[in-house]
Amino acid sequence: MSPVDLSDEQRSTIQAELDADRRWEKRLPGYAAIALAVLAVIVVVRTVFSL
């Protein structure tokens, strides 16, 4: 067996990890939007109360 030949078990494990990573990547824009909203609230509060 050469290093590039994967068993079916290894192949399914790698595929499962890739699928899990793809699911997390789909969530990232939502997390980025939440982070931007929090930053916007911080900026607005600092601007309003610094007067």
Backbone as CSV, one residue per row, in Angstrom:
resi,resn,N_x,N_y,N_z,CA_x,CA_y,CA_z,C_x,C_y,C_z
1,MET,0.850,-1.178,0.000,0.000,0.000,0.000,0.894,1.239,0.000
2,SER,0.698,2.084,-0.979,1.512,3.291,-1.065,0.910,4.383,-0.169
3,PRO,1.686,5.409,0.133,1.194,6.469,1.025,-0.019,7.231,0.478
4,VAL,-0.207,7.205,-0.833,-1.324,7.960,-1.396,-2.606,7.153,-1.456
5,ASP,-2.530,5.844,-1.287,-3.725,5.004,-1.288,-4.353,5.020,0.095
6,LEU,-5.592,5.441,0.145,-6.303,5.515,1.420,-7.296,4.372,1.517
7,SER,-7.453,3.871,2.728,-8.466,2.851,2.931,-9.839,3.526,2.934
8,ASP,-10.877,2.706,2.845,-12.229,3.265,2.844,-12.527,3.972,4.158
9,GLU,-12.012,3.448,5.267,-12.229,4.069,6.565,-11.558,5.439,6.632
10,GLN,-10.324,5.541,6.150,-9.613,6.821,6.144,-10.314,7.820,5.237
11,ARG,-10.748,7.337,4.085,-11.431,8.203,3.127,-12.736,8.754,3.715
12,SER,-13.500,7.905,4.402,-14.763,8.370,4.987,-14.512,9.323,6.157
13,THR,-13.439,9.083,6.916,-13.094,9.983,8.015,-12.709,11.360,7.482
14,ILE,-11.896,11.386,6.460,-11.483,12.656,5.856,-12.686,13.377,5.270
15,GLN,-13.579,12.639,4.612,-14.767,13.266,4.026,-15.670,13.848,5.107
16,ALA,-15.805,13.145,6.227,-16.624,13.659,7.325,-16.031,14.946,7.896
17,GLU,-14.720,15.000,8.019,-14.066,16.222,8.511,-14.251,17.374,7.535
18,LEU,-14.144,17.102,6.250,-14.353,18.150,5.247,-15.789,18.667,5.287
19,ASP,-16.753,17.766,5.452,-18.152,18.185,5.531,-18.397,19.051,6.757
20,ALA,-17.788,18.681,7.887,-17.941,19.485,9.106,-17.325,20.870,8.912
21,ASP,-16.180,20.941,8.250,-15.540,22.231,7.988,-16.408,23.095,7.076
22,ARG,-17.038,22.483,6.093,-17.909,23.250,5.200,-19.102,23.824,5.946
23,ARG,-19.652,23.041,6.885,-20.782,23.555,7.668,-20.358,24.765,8.491
24,TRP,-19.159,24.717,9.085,-18.678,25.867,9.858,-18.425,27.063,8.958
25,GLU,-17.908,26.822,7.758,-17.649,27.931,6.837,-18.940,28.633,6.445
26,LYS,-20.037,27.896,6.366,-21.318,28.518,6.027,-21.825,29.394,7.160
27,ARG,-21.406,29.130,8.399,-21.836,29.932,9.543,-21.017,31.210,9.705
28,LEU,-19.862,31.287,9.120,-18.968,32.420,9.332,-19.563,33.772,8.934
29,PRO,-20.256,33.904,7.805,-20.838,35.219,7.491,-21.828,35.693,8.559
30,GLY,-22.579,34.782,9.143,-23.498,35.158,10.214,-22.760,35.669,11.429
31,TYR,-21.682,34.974,11.807,-20.875,35.420,12.939,-20.217,36.769,12.649
32,ALA,-19.799,36.975,11.421,-19.195,38.255,11.049,-20.234,39.376,11.137
33,ALA,-21.453,39.106,10.733,-22.509,40.116,10.816,-22.807,40.467,12.269
34,ILE,-22.828,39.467,13.126,-23.061,39.724,14.549,-21.929,40.570,15.124
35,ALA,-20.695,40.236,14.766,-19.548,41.000,15.265,-19.609,42.451,14.789
36,LEU,-19.966,42.674,13.531,-20.084,44.039,13.020,-21.212,44.802,13.709
37,ALA,-22.311,44.122,14.003,-23.420,44.774,14.698,-22.993,45.184,16.109
38,VAL,-22.262,44.327,16.795,-21.776,44.663,18.141,-20.836,45.858,18.070
39,LEU,-19.937,45.863,17.102,-19.032,46.999,16.947,-19.788,48.282,16.639
40,ALA,-20.813,48.185,15.809,-21.609,49.373,15.483,-22.310,49.912,16.723
41,VAL,-22.830,49.027,17.553,-23.484,49.463,18.787,-22.477,50.149,19.703
42,ILE,-21.279,49.597,19.815,-20.237,50.209,20.654,-19.895,51.608,20.141
43,VAL,-19.743,51.746,18.834,-19.402,53.059,18.261,-20.519,54.051,18.501
44,VAL,-21.761,53.642,18.321,-22.902,54.539,18.513,-22.985,54.955,19.971
45,VAL,-22.839,54.015,20.890,-22.928,54.351,22.311,-21.802,55.299,22.700
46,ARG,-20.602,55.044,22.242,-19.475,55.934,22.565,-19.684,57.315,21.973
47,THR,-20.232,57.392,20.771,-20.462,58.678,20.126,-21.547,59.467,20.854
48,VAL,-22.610,58.806,21.204,-23.733,59.496,21.850,-23.353,59.957,23.251
49,PHE,-22.658,59.154,24.009,-22.370,59.494,25.394,-21.058,60.271,25.576
50,SER,-20.352,60.534,24.487,-19.124,61.326,24.622,-19.385,62.822,24.426
51,LEU,-20.628,63.169,24.166,-20.968,64.583,23.950,-20.946,65.340,25.213
